[in-house]
Amino acid sequence: MAIRCKLSTLMGQNRYNIQDVYEKTGLSRATISNLYHDKMQRIDYETLSKLCKLFDCTVGDLLEYYKPE
């Protein structure tokens, strides 16, 4: 896939672990883990909104398009 999730970077910058994000957003641990490991195929608007609110960022800060090789 040509879209990369940068949740792990944002979590590292804020010193959050999966449990912290779970407690602050209410998202499931499985969803957070899949995003952290960049294994999600789809993401809904509510999830994006909660993460952007938590990290005070834009969707572009969370997701990145790259050219596949």
Secondary structure, 3 states (H helix, E strand, C coil): CCEEECHHHHHHHHCCCHHHHHHHHCCCHHHHHHHHCCCCCCCCHHHHHHHHHHHCCCHHHHEEECCCC
